[in-house]
Amino acid sequence: MNILICNDDGIDSPGIHALAKALKEVGKVTVVAPRTEQSAVGHAITMKIPLRVTEYYKDGKFFGYAVDGTPADCIKMGIRNILKFSPDIVVSGINNGSNAAINIIYSGTVSAAREAAIMDVPAIAISVTNHDAKDFSYAGRVAQKLTKLVSEKGLETGTLLNVNVPDVPEDEINGILLTKQGKSKWDDIYEQRDDPYGKKYYWLTGKLMDVDTQLETDQFAIKNNYVSVTPIHFDLTDYKTYEYLKSWNL
């Protein structure tokens, strides 16, 4: 099995190294990831500046390819220019911090997997629900399991799995749940501050508006120490409203 790995935290993040280590036990791994952190860039792609790709070494050993672009750039580059063939699966992560509910829209981790789905490659995005996570071993085993399952059973073209693993000891995990995307979202504000010279600048801050109360939603599941597995796709059509708008006689 040929596995392409990406993330949005950058090629030197501990999460992607843990993911590569875990998945090398189930297939041939190629790493193509951003040179620097690209969190919350969404599905951006680079159009007006050139991209550079360099080989990245860790502890004196070749690890993968660093791209000075976005996660979506890395997938395009990885498939079209580096591998020059479609891998059997793309796995993006392991991300620091959850990518659940409305946050899915902003996530570079999820967007890397979604770009793979656009290119007709089965994909998984996986995150640990802590921005300062230290132990990725259990999440790595979850990634192993799901990678093998997707390889064996397949996914509908254009669909990917978004996985969130609670950052708690493994013996506190209550199980793995199939979930839906929740509706919790961040109430954001750009907080005004002053620099040492008295000039104003703004820093994004906010609080989570946690509105999900059903276990079948990703946000509520991870809050209750379940691993959430949410199938998502890039078809944004609201089919209910589509049917309703037919009555407008546009």
N, C-alpha and C positions, 0 to 999 in steps of 0.2 A: 504494500500500500504506500503510495506517494502522498505525503502530507506537507502542505505549505502552511507555515506558521507566521503570524503577524501579531501586532498589538498597537496600542496608542501611547503607551508609557515610555516607549523608546527601547532600542535594542539592548541597552545595558540594564534594564529593569530586572529585578529578581523573578518576577512573575513569568516572564517569557522564557527565562532559563529553566525554571521549574517545569514549565509546560513542555519544552523541548526534551528535557530529560525523561519525562514521563512517556511522551509519545514515541520516543526512539525505541521503546520496548514493543511497539505494535506496528511500526512502519519506518520507511525512510523519510527523514525530516529535512526540509529545507526552510531556513529562516530568512525572511525578508521583512524588515521592520524599519520604522522611522529612526533616523539618526538621533533625534532629540524628542522630548515629550511632546505629544500632539493630543493631549486630552481635550475632550469637548469640541473638537474641530468638526464633528459631524461627518457628513459625506463629501467634504470638500475635496477637490482635485486641483492639481497645479497646472496652469495653462500658460502663464505669461513669463515664467522664468524657467531656465533649464534645470533638469534634475540630475544629480550626481549620485552614483552608486559606488560604494567602497566596501571592500572585504573587512569584516569585523572579527577580531581575535579576542578571546578571553583566556587568560592564564597561558598565553602562548599557543593556543589551539584555535583553528578556524571555527567560528560559530555560525556565521551567516553573513547576509548582505545588509548594509545600512544605507537607507535612501533618505536624502534630505528633502522629503516631501511628507505627504499625509498618509494615513493608513490605507485609504482607497488607492492612492498612487502606488503604494507598495504591492497591493494585490495585482493591479494591472501590470506593473513592472515585473513582478515575480512570475506571473503566468506567461506574459507575452515575450519578455526579454531575457529572463534568467533561466527559468525552466524550459521555456519554448514548447510547453505542452500543458494540458489541463491536468492538475493533480487530482487524485481521487477524492480529496477532501481538504478544506481550509479550516484551520482552527485559530481563532483570534483570542489572545489573552496571555496569561491570566491577569486580568485587570485589577488594579488597586482601587477598590470602591465599587459599590453596586451599580449596575446598569439596568434598573427596573422602572416600571411605570413610564411616566413621560420622559424620564432621563434617557430612554432608548433613542430618542430623536437626536440628542446632542452627542451621543457616544461615538468616539472614533473606533473603539473596540468593536462595537456592533456594526459600524459602517464598513469596516474591513470585511467582516463576514457577509454583509449584505452585498458588497461589490462582487464577492465570489459568487453569490447566488445570482446576481445579474449576469455573470459570465457562465451560468449554468453549471457551477461547481457546488456540490453539497458543502454546507458550512456550519460551524458552531462558534458562538462567542461565549466566553466564560469569564466570570468576574468573582472576586472575593469581596464581601461587603465591609471592607475597612480600607481607608486610604493609607493606612500604615500597617498593612498586613505583614506578618513575619513568617508564617508557615503556610506554604502552598501545597504541601504533600497530599492532603485529602482532595483538594481541588484538582490536582494532577491525576489522581486515580479516577475521579468523576469524569475528567476529560478523556482518559483512556477508555472507560466503559462506553461513553456516548459515541466516541469515534468509532469503536468497533461495531456498535449497534447501527449507526448510520451507514457504515460500510456494508454491513450485512443486509440491512432491511431497506435502505435508501430513503430519500426524501423527495417530495414533489418538487419539480424544477421551480426555482424561484423562492423556495422556502428555506429558512435557516432556523437553528435552535439557539435561543438566548438563555444562557444558564447563569444563575446566581447562587453562590455558595456562602452560607453564613460563616462569619469569621469567629467560630467557636470551636472548642475541642471536638474531635470526631465523635466521642461518646455522648455529646450533647446534641448531635444532629438527629432530628426526629424522622428523617426519611427523605425521599426524593419525590416531588410532586409535579405532575403536569399542570401548568398554570396558564392563565390569560394575562395579558398586559394590564396592569392596574392604571388608576387615574390619579394617583398621588403626584404632586408636582411641587417645584420650588417656587416660593414667593420671593423673587429676587429684587434687589435694589443695588444701585451703584452708590456706595457710601462715599461721601465727600470727605477728603482728608487734606492735610497740608504737608508739603515736603519741608525739609530743613530750611529752605529759602523762602517759605511763606507762600509758595505757589500751590494752587489747588490741583489735586488729582483725584481720581475715582477708583474704587476697588469693589469688585463684585462681591456681594454677600447676600445673605437671605436665610430663610428657614424652610424646612420641608413641611408642606401642607399634606399631612398623612391622612387620606380620606378612605383608604381601602380597608374593608372590614371582613371580607370573605376570603377563606383559605385558598380558594381557587385563583386568587390574584397573586401575581409575583411579589409585590411589596409586602402583603400581609403574610404570605408563606415564609419569606426569609426572616421577617420579624419574629416568627414563631419557630425559627431554627429548622426550617425545611429548605432543602435545595430546590429551587424553582427551575423548571424547564419549560420555556415558552416558545412555541412555534410562531414565527413572524415572517412576513413577506413584504415586498416592496410595492405591491399593488395598493395604492392609497385611495382607491375609489370607495366612496360611501354608497354601497349598493341600495340601502334603504332609501336614502335621499334621491338616488338616481331614479328609482321607481316613482317616488313622489313628484319629482320635477317633470315627469312625463305629462302630468296633468296641467302644467303651465302652458303647454302648446308653444314652446319656444320657437 
